[in-house]
């Protein structure tokens, strides 16, 4: 049998990205949480953490973290049946990875009522939609939203819909870089904005236009900052349609190629044995996401 105090120590160190903050969450000294990790490693016979900054789980560490995530959710179901097991009466906490554009647009409205009804606190980890699944694979989160359809072993995926992106720039930027009309072949020589090193949406967009190779770009890992830079005329960028309807109506931003948006499918991934809370949240997202996301049918 696992000693769940030891597993909780592992989860806290990984989730809080360090021994000191992990110890604070558990109300322990840094020395005590370090000893628990060492004892866990002695019992499994191999390292569970790579001591880096931040600490990252080894392969066996990832398996143990996945186990902890699922046990926490299943324990919640038991506590609802046997209230005396929930000695502290604290709200539930769910750690989820999702992309910044979902967080900046539709996510809050989709889950706010659910969180209030379920007395649920969210611990959100922001990752690009193409790589969010790595957090779940590492055992750091119980669920994630990403653009990848194939689920992990022991998990399920559900297509929520697609987020529509449009290529936008300020009127001044368009006047500086283009003459009569925007020609796709000119875009690689025109400064663009990219969310971060894991963001390949602009690359995909240019490929769909028949334009290959590299392109000039700024990096801006902030959804709001991304739009502010476009409004200021620093570059063109692909922005969620949901996020800029007002700017388009006011003419603050203009579309480069109005008939050529790009849709990014968003999948909800969750553990198959995640208990009632994850099942209910999955139902909520399935019902509500269609209000904001484009149908992928």
C-alpha positions in Angstrom: 0.0 0.0 0.0 1.2 3.5 -0.8 1.7 6.0 2.0 -0.3 8.9 0.8 1.5 11.4 2.9 4.6 10.7 0.8 2.6 10.9 -2.4 1.1 14.3 -1.3 4.6 15.6 -0.7 5.6 14.6 -4.3 2.5 16.3 -5.7 3.1 19.5 -3.7 6.7 19.9 -4.8 5.8 19.4 -8.5 2.6 21.5 -8.4 4.2 24.4 -6.5 7.4 24.2 -8.6 9.8 23.8 -5.6 10.4 22.3 -2.2 10.0 25.5 -0.2 6.5 26.4 -1.6 5.5 22.7 -1.5 6.3 22.6 2.2 4.3 25.8 2.8 1.2 24.3 1.2 1.4 21.2 3.4 2.3 23.1 6.5 5.7 21.4 6.8 9.3 22.5 7.0 11.4 22.2 3.8 13.5 19.6 5.6 10.4 17.5 6.4 9.1 17.5 2.9 12.5 16.6 1.5 12.7 13.6 3.9 9.3 12.5 2.7 10.4 12.5 -0.9 13.6 10.6 0.0 11.5 8.0 1.9 9.2 7.6 -1.1 12.2 7.1 -3.3 13.6 4.5 -0.9 10.3 2.6 -1.0 9.9 2.6 -4.8 13.6 1.9 -5.3 14.3 4.7 -7.7 14.2 8.6 -8.0 10.8 10.2 -8.3 12.1 13.7 -8.9 14.8 15.3 -11.0 16.3 18.0 -8.7 16.3 20.9 -11.1 14.6 24.3 -11.0 11.8 23.7 -11.1 11.8 20.0 -9.9 10.4 17.7 -12.5 9.1 14.1 -12.1 10.8 11.1 -13.4 8.9 8.5 -15.4 7.9 6.7 -12.2 7.2 10.0 -10.6 4.8 10.9 -13.3 2.9 7.6 -12.8 2.7 8.3 -9.1 1.4 11.8 -9.7 -1.3 10.6 -12.1 -2.3 8.1 -9.4 -2.5 10.9 -6.8 -4.7 13.1 -9.1 -7.2 10.3 -9.5 -7.2 9.2 -5.9 -8.0 12.8 -4.8 -11.0 12.9 -7.1 -12.3 9.5 -6.0 -11.9 10.4 -2.3 -14.2 13.4 -3.0 -16.9 10.9 -4.0 -16.5 8.9 -0.8 -16.6 12.1 1.3 -20.0 13.0 -0.3 -21.3 9.6 0.9 -19.6 9.6 4.3 -19.4 13.3 5.4 -17.4 12.4 8.5 -14.4 11.6 6.3 -14.2 15.2 5.3 -12.8 16.4 8.6 -11.6 19.9 7.4 -14.7 20.7 5.3 -12.4 22.6 2.8 -13.5 23.3 -0.8 -12.4 21.0 -3.5 -9.5 22.1 -5.6 -9.0 21.0 -9.2 -5.8 21.6 -11.2 -6.4 22.2 -14.9 -4.1 23.2 -17.8 -5.6 25.3 -20.6 -4.5 27.7 -23.3 -4.3 31.5 -22.6 -6.8 32.4 -25.3 -9.5 30.2 -23.8 -8.8 31.7 -20.4 -9.0 35.2 -21.9 -12.4 34.6 -23.6 -14.9 31.8 -22.9 -13.6 29.7 -20.0 -14.8 31.9 -17.1 -18.3 32.2 -18.3 -18.5 28.5 -19.0 -17.5 27.3 -15.5 -18.4 30.1 -13.1 -21.8 28.8 -12.0 -20.5 25.3 -11.8 -17.6 26.2 -9.5 -20.0 28.1 -7.2 -22.5 25.2 -7.1 -19.8 22.6 -6.4 -17.8 24.7 -3.9 -14.8 24.2 -6.3 -11.5 26.1 -6.4 -9.5 26.0 -9.7 -5.7 25.9 -9.9 -5.2 26.9 -13.6 -1.9 26.2 -15.5 -1.6 28.2 -18.7 0.0 26.4 -21.6 -0.2 26.7 -25.4 -3.0 24.6 -26.8 -0.5 22.5 -28.7 1.4 21.4 -25.6 -1.1 21.4 -22.7 -1.3 17.7 -22.7 2.3 17.4 -21.4 1.1 18.7 -18.0 -1.4 15.9 -17.8 1.1 13.3 -18.9 3.5 14.6 -16.2 0.8 14.1 -13.6 0.6 17.8 -12.7 -3.0 18.3 -13.7 -6.2 16.3 -13.6 -7.5 17.6 -16.9 -6.5 19.9 -19.7 -7.7 21.7 -22.8 -5.5 21.3 -25.9 -5.6 21.0 -29.7 -4.6 17.3 -29.7 -7.3 14.7 -30.1 -5.6 11.5 -29.0 -6.0 10.9 -25.2 -3.4 9.5 -22.9 -3.7 5.9 -21.7 -6.4 5.9 -19.0 -7.9 9.2 -20.1 -10.7 10.4 -22.5 -10.9 13.3 -24.8 -14.0 15.3 -25.9 -14.1 17.8 -28.8 -15.6 21.0 -27.4 -15.5 22.9 -30.7 -13.0 25.2 -32.5 -11.7 28.6 -31.7 -11.7 30.8 -34.8 -8.7 33.1 -35.3 -8.4 36.0 -37.7 -5.2 37.7 -39.0 -5.4 41.2 -37.8 -3.4 44.4 -37.8 -3.9 48.1 -37.1 -4.9 50.4 -40.0 -1.6 52.3 -39.7 0.4 49.0 -39.9 -1.5 47.9 -43.0 -0.9 51.3 -44.6 2.8 51.1 -43.9 3.4 47.6 -45.2 0.9 47.1 -47.9 -0.2 49.1 -50.9 -3.6 48.3 -52.5 -4.2 44.9 -50.9 -2.6 42.3 -48.7 -0.6 39.7 -50.6 0.1 36.5 -48.7 3.6 36.3 -50.2 4.5 39.6 -48.4 3.6 38.3 -44.9 7.0 36.6 -44.1 8.7 40.0 -44.6 6.1 41.8 -42.5 6.6 41.7 -38.7 4.3 39.3 -37.0 3.4 38.5 -33.4 3.8 35.0 -31.9 2.6 34.0 -28.4 5.7 32.0 -27.5 8.2 29.4 -28.7 5.6 26.6 -28.6 3.1 28.6 -30.7 3.1 27.4 -34.3 -0.3 28.8 -35.3 1.2 31.5 -37.5 3.4 28.9 -39.2 0.3 26.8 -39.9 -1.6 29.8 -41.2 1.1 30.8 -43.6 1.4 27.2 -44.8 -2.3 27.2 -45.6 -1.8 30.3 -47.7 1.0 28.5 -49.6 3.8 30.4 -47.9 6.6 28.3 -46.5 9.7 29.1 -44.4 10.5 31.5 -41.6 9.1 35.0 -41.0 9.9 38.1 -38.9 8.2 38.0 -35.5 8.0 39.4 -32.0 7.3 37.1 -29.0 4.6 38.1 -26.6 3.3 35.5 -24.1 0.2 37.4 -23.0 -3.2 37.4 -24.6 -4.0 40.9 -23.6 -0.5 42.2 -24.4 -0.7 40.4 -27.7 -3.7 42.6 -28.7 -2.2 45.8 -27.3 0.9 45.3 -29.5 -1.2 44.7 -32.6 -3.2 47.8 -31.8 0.1 49.8 -31.4 1.2 48.7 -34.9 4.1 46.5 -33.9 3.0 43.6 -36.1 0.1 41.5 -37.4 -1.1 38.5 -35.5 -3.7 35.7 -35.3 -6.3 36.6 -32.6 -9.4 34.8 -31.4 -12.5 36.3 -33.0 -14.2 36.2 -29.6 -11.6 38.6 -28.2 -11.7 41.5 -30.7 -15.2 42.0 -31.9 -15.4 45.4 -30.4 -12.0 46.5 -31.9 -13.2 45.3 -35.3 -16.5 47.2 -35.0 -14.6 50.4 -34.1 -12.0 50.0 -36.8 -9.2 49.9 -34.3 -8.1 46.6 -35.9 -8.6 45.4 -39.5 -8.5 41.9 -41.0 -5.7 41.3 -43.4 -7.5 38.5 -45.3 -11.2 38.6 -44.4 -12.1 35.3 -46.2 -9.3 33.3 -44.6 -9.7 32.6 -40.9 -8.2 29.6 -39.3 -10.0 27.3 -36.8 -8.2 25.5 -33.9 -10.0 22.5 -32.4 -10.1 22.4 -28.7 -10.3 19.0 -26.9 -11.1 18.5 -23.2 -8.9 15.7 -21.8 -9.7 14.1 -18.4 -8.9 10.9 -16.5 -11.3 8.0 -17.1 -11.3 7.2 -13.4 -11.6 10.9 -12.3 -14.7 10.5 -10.2 -18.0 12.4 -10.2 -16.5 15.9 -10.0 -14.6 15.6 -13.3 -17.6 13.8 -14.9 -19.9 16.7 -13.9 -17.4 19.3 -15.1 -17.1 17.4 -18.4 -20.9 17.6 -18.8 -20.9 21.3 -18.1 -18.2 22.0 -20.7 -20.0 19.9 -23.2 -23.2 21.9 -22.7 -21.7 25.3 -22.5 -18.8 25.5 -24.9 -21.0 25.6 -28.0 -22.1 29.1 -27.0 -18.6 30.4 -27.8 -16.8 27.9 -29.9 -17.3 27.2 -33.6 -18.9 23.9 -34.4 -16.3 21.5 -35.9 -18.9 19.4 -37.8 
